[in-house]
């Protein structure tokens, strides 16, 4: 391979990940755009799964200081976004490009071994 081409009709990031798995037997373990990690991302803290705030000293302090982080379940996951949304969020201007080339994508094969691959190319 000199590049991994993604079919033009695949615009959803989740479908691009599925394409690599189904067509090439590769799982994407990390994807960076403009030095920003877009996949996988750390899950947001779901406060509803934590014990009540009054159960610990640390939580009481957090409640008093107002420093408990908020969550938003409405934010889309990377796999639900289009490649264009991810590129824009990474600060890449695509207005003058006919293709996107990503060389910071990490893959593993079916045996779980890291695989060196050429850049990923997506035609616009």
C-alpha atoms as one frame of an Amber mdcrd trajectory, in Angstrom:
protein
   0.000   0.000   0.000   1.195   3.521  -0.694  -1.899   4.966   1.029  -5.075
   3.694   2.615  -7.932   5.151   0.591 -11.279   5.693   2.226 -14.240   5.534
  -0.176 -15.651   9.001  -0.797 -19.176   8.001   0.230 -18.013   7.242   3.782
 -18.373  10.569   5.560 -19.356   9.379   9.047 -16.302   8.678  11.209 -17.892
   5.522  12.645 -18.389   4.130   9.129 -14.743   4.891   8.332 -13.640   2.882
  11.394 -15.934   0.022  10.308 -14.488   0.164   6.783 -10.950  -0.414   8.062
 -12.106  -3.336  10.216 -14.230  -5.016   7.545 -12.103  -4.351   4.455  -8.585
  -4.525   5.891  -8.959  -6.378   9.206  -7.585  -3.353  11.066  -8.864  -1.680
  14.211  -8.070   1.990  14.712  -6.509   2.447  18.155  -5.749   6.175  17.858
  -6.410   8.949  15.341  -4.858  12.392  15.549  -5.734  15.437  13.471  -3.510
  18.484  13.624  -1.796  16.986  16.715  -5.199  16.686  18.455  -6.405  13.240
  19.491  -9.883  12.767  18.059 -10.220   9.032  18.698 -10.604   7.445  21.144
 -11.565  10.138  23.584 -11.831   9.824  27.325 -15.441   9.330  28.325 -17.126
  12.166  30.155 -17.596  11.707  33.871 -21.149  10.536  34.524 -21.954  12.007
  37.922 -25.134   9.954  38.186 -23.022   6.816  38.663 -21.098   8.261  41.615
 -22.212   7.987  45.241 -24.158  10.917  46.667 -22.025  13.958  47.383 -22.600
  13.834  51.122 -20.968  10.398  51.382 -17.372  11.563  51.500 -15.313  14.458
  52.755 -13.895  15.080  49.276 -17.359  15.304  47.777 -18.507  17.658  50.545
 -15.566  19.926  49.757 -16.354  19.760  46.046 -19.971  20.621  46.731 -18.984
  23.558  48.946 -16.472  24.908  46.447 -18.686  24.356  43.418 -15.841  22.601
  41.600 -17.752  19.479  40.591 -17.377  19.123  36.818 -20.536  19.222  34.743
 -21.430  16.727  32.103 -23.253  16.916  28.844 -24.827  13.796  27.415 -25.868
  15.771  24.340 -22.324  16.018  22.956 -21.821  13.712  19.995 -19.190  11.001
  20.177 -16.466  11.010  17.483 -18.022   7.944  15.857 -21.274   9.889  15.395
 -19.591  12.870  13.723 -18.649  13.352  10.112 -15.019  13.514   9.126 -15.624
  17.167   8.257 -16.837  17.962  11.787 -13.739  16.340  13.287 -11.428  18.161
  10.882 -13.048  21.512  11.692 -12.818  20.832  15.445  -9.109  20.084  14.971
  -8.658  23.499  13.345  -7.898  22.279   9.821  -9.050  24.495   6.940 -10.237
  22.228   4.137 -11.399  24.968   1.781  -8.287  24.652  -0.403  -7.923  20.861
  -0.328  -9.139  18.141  -2.676  -8.137  15.372  -0.257  -7.312  14.903   3.382
  -4.208  12.921   4.306  -3.736  11.640   7.841  -0.436  10.093   8.842  -1.146
   9.954  12.568  -3.449   6.958  12.659  -2.566   3.873  14.712  -3.883   0.419
  13.821  -3.805  -3.093  15.225  -4.542  -6.259  13.256  -6.832  -9.163  14.206
  -4.030 -10.667  16.304  -3.738  -7.449  18.317  -0.358  -6.501  16.831   0.424
  -2.894  15.966   0.590  -2.409  12.222   2.628   0.173  10.333   0.518   1.610
   7.532   0.831   4.344   4.952  -1.182   7.551   5.446  -4.963   7.462   5.331
  -6.346   9.387   2.341  -9.885  10.746   2.091 -10.982  12.432  -1.157 -13.228
  15.470  -0.695
